[in-house]
Amino acid sequence: MSVPAIGRWLDILEATGQVLIVPPYFENLGKRIVKSPKLYISDSGLACHLLAVETKAELERSPFLGALFEGFVASEIVKAQLNAGRRRELYYFRDQQGLEVDFVVPGKGGVVKFVEAKASRTVTPRDAAPMQRLAAAWRRPGAPAKLELLLVHRSPRATVSSRAIAPGVQALPWRDFVRQTR
């Protein structure tokens, strides 16, 4: 199959909501930015089926759990934007030194959210470090945006809903994140 044909098929899959193509966020932070888009299957159930993940136990053991959870979070962000009548704005950030933040989400009033999706049930301040490093580079003189740093994880229901995991970073169970994005 030719590269142009693959591109046309990806356009069709994106137009029909089967996949999300997430472009990199370009902001001059004095860094060399990776410019390739990320691709997610919009329906996590379909993604599991294609990966032959049929049960919750298989999902828990799957080497794809992190990528599947990240795709789920991406889909929830886009659904919330579209359901609110807003334009789809979802990006990611990665530089050539390996600094990566899963999602950069511009919002109302100049607020920019950095969202890191972690498939683990518990999170530590170390999980917030990439967002904090990017936020430090972002907060330069004259920077217009207010930043919100969110670490979304698969917490069990019995835990505290939202908490500061590191300076300036809120850890949210995915259920609370979904409610918050509506």
N, C-alpha and C positions, 0 to 999 in steps of 0.2 A: 504494500500500500504506500502511495506517495505521501510526502509530507503535506502538500496542500490538501489531499483527501483527508488525512488525519485531522488537520485543522478544521475542515468543513464539518466533519463528524463531531468534533468537540464543540463547535459552535452550535450544532443542533442539540447536543446533549445539554449544553448550558441554557439554551433558549427554552427548552422544555423542562428545565428545573431538575434534571437528572444528576447533574454535576455542578459544583461550585468551582469556579476558577478564581483564585484569590491572587491578585497582583501584589508585587512588593510595594512598600510605601517609600516614596522618594522624598527625602528631606535632606537638605545639605547639612549633614552633621560632621563634616570633615572625615567621612569614612568611605571606603569603597564598598558599595552596596551590591548584594547578589540580586540580579534582575529577573530571574526565572519565576514564573507564577507557580503557585501550589494548586493542586487539584484534589477535590474531595468529592466523594459520592454523597449526594444530598440525603439520601435515605439510609440511615445506619442499618436498618433491617436488611435492605438489599445488599449493602456492603458486606454484612455478615454472611448472607447467603452465598455471595460470590466467593467469599473466603472459606466456605464450608464450616462456618462457626454456627452450630445449631443449638447449643444450650448455653445457659449462663455459666456453667462450669467450664465449658470450652472457651468462652469469652474471657473468663478470668485467667486462663492459662495461655491465651493467645499472644503471640509476639506482636500482634496488630492492635492490641487493646488501646495503647496510647494514641495511635493514628485514628482509630475508630472514634475514640472519645473526642479528639480534637475536631474531627469532622462533624460530630454531633453538635459541639459548641458552635462551630462555624454556621451550621444550618440554623441553629436557634437565633443567632445574631441576625442573620439575613431575614428570617421569618419575622422577627420583631420589627425590623426596619420597614419591610414591605407592608406588614399589617398596620403599621402606624402611618402609612401613606408617605413614608420617606424614601428617598433614593437609596439604593443599595450602595453602601460604602463599607467595604471590608478589605483590609490589607494585612500584610504581615511584614516583619522587618528581620532581615538577616544581613550581616556584613561578612566580609571575607575573612575576618578573624574569628568567626564562629558565634558572635553575639546574635542571639535570635529571640524574638518575642513572637508568640504565635499569632496574635491579632492586634492590629492598630485600627481603632474604630473612631473616626471623627463624629462628634455629636453636636447637639444644640449648644448655642452660646459659646462656641469655640473650645468646648471641652473635648479632649482626646483621651480615649480609654485604651490602655494597654491591657490585653487580656492574655493570660497564660493558662492553658488547659492542662491539668495534670490528672492522669488516670488513677493515681494512687488515692487511697482513702484518707491518708494523713499527709499533711504538708509541713514543711519546715521553712525557716527563713532562707535557707540555701536555695529553695525552689523559686524564691522571689528575686534572687540576685540579678538575673538577666534584665528584668524589668527595671530594677533600680539603676543598673549601669546605663541602660538606654535613657532613662529619665534624667540622669545626671548630665548626659550629653545633650539632651533635648532642652533642658532648662538653662538656656544661655541668655545673655543680655538681649532684650528686645523680643524674646520668644512670646508669641501672643497666646498660646494655648494653655489652658489649665489641664493638668494631667490627673487621671484617675487610674490607679493600678489595681487590677483585680486578678486574683489567682483562683481559678475555678477548679474544683476537685470533686471526687466521688465520695464524699463523706457519708457515713451511715446517718440515718435520720435522728438518732439520739444525741448527736453532738450539738455544740453551740452553733447557732445559725451562721453568723458572720463575725470575724474577728480580725484584728490587726495581726498579721503574721510577721511583718517587718516594718520598719519606719516607712509610712506612706503607702503600704500595701495591704489591701483587704483580702482575706481568704473567704471564699463563698462556696458552700456546697452547690452542686449544679442545679438542684431544684430551686434554691433561692435565686440563683443567677437567672434562670428561665423566668421566674416571676418578676424579677427586677427589669428584665429587658422588655416586658410587655407594655 
